[in-house]
Amino acid sequence: MSRQRFCIESIAASSRPQLQSLAIFSNTHTNGDAAARTRRIRNAQQRNACRTLAARLQGAQR
């Protein structure tokens, strides 16, 4: 249940404009910060998993 709630919250957060993530990307690109890069990749993977879960939940509700 907590994971489902987290996914719903992250979907709400990911619906914001992507300017912030773009700024973070350009920042890490110039800095070469490997930790931030891996964190960004992990966040993207989690976001994708949450999107697919949300799509499944919406499909089940219909």
C-alpha positions as a Python dict, from the first residue, in 0.01 Angstrom:
ca = {
    (1, 'M'): (0, 0, 0),
    (2, 'S'): (278, 240, 90),
    (3, 'R'): (453, 164, -241),
    (4, 'Q'): (131, 230, -431),
    (5, 'R'): (87, 563, -251),
    (6, 'F'): (450, 652, -325),
    (7, 'C'): (393, 581, -693),
    (8, 'I'): (82, 798, -702),
    (9, 'E'): (271, 1081, -529),
    (10, 'S'): (568, 1046, -765),
    (11, 'I'): (334, 1056, -1066),
    (12, 'A'): (187, 1380, -932),
    (13, 'A'): (540, 1513, -887),
    (14, 'S'): (654, 1398, -1233),
    (15, 'S'): (361, 1578, -1398),
    (16, 'R'): (533, 1908, -1311),
    (17, 'P'): (732, 2075, -1592),
    (18, 'Q'): (1054, 1891, -1670),
    (19, 'L'): (1267, 2208, -1652),
    (20, 'Q'): (1404, 2112, -1311),
    (21, 'S'): (1529, 1773, -1426),
    (22, 'L'): (1672, 1935, -1738),
    (23, 'A'): (1864, 2184, -1523),
    (24, 'I'): (1990, 1900, -1305),
    (25, 'F'): (2096, 1707, -1616),
    (26, 'S'): (2297, 1995, -1762),
    (27, 'N'): (2448, 2057, -1419),
    (28, 'T'): (2567, 1699, -1375),
    (29, 'H'): (2685, 1694, -1736),
    (30, 'T'): (2928, 1980, -1674),
    (31, 'N'): (3026, 1870, -1323),
    (32, 'G'): (3067, 1506, -1417),
    (33, 'D'): (2901, 1410, -1088),
    (34, 'A'): (2866, 1033, -1115),
    (35, 'A'): (2657, 1001, -799),
    (36, 'A'): (2399, 1251, -922),
    (37, 'R'): (2397, 1079, -1262),
    (38, 'T'): (2323, 737, -1113),
    (39, 'R'): (2060, 897, -889),
    (40, 'R'): (1894, 1053, -1195),
    (41, 'I'): (1893, 718, -1376),
    (42, 'R'): (1746, 545, -1070),
    (43, 'N'): (1478, 813, -1041),
    (44, 'A'): (1389, 771, -1408),
    (45, 'Q'): (1362, 393, -1368),
    (46, 'Q'): (1141, 437, -1061),
    (47, 'R'): (925, 691, -1246),
    (48, 'N'): (877, 450, -1537),
    (49, 'A'): (781, 169, -1299),
    (50, 'C'): (531, 399, -1129),
    (51, 'R'): (381, 505, -1463),
    (52, 'T'): (326, 146, -1570),
    (53, 'L'): (176, 64, -1231),
    (54, 'A'): (-56, 365, -1253),
    (55, 'A'): (-165, 262, -1602),
    (56, 'R'): (-240, -86, -1471),
    (57, 'L'): (-437, 55, -1178),
    (58, 'Q'): (-639, 283, -1406),
    (59, 'G'): (-708, -9, -1638),
    (60, 'A'): (-830, -216, -1343),
    (61, 'Q'): (-1060, 63, -1226),
    (62, 'R'): (-1230, 92, -1566),
}
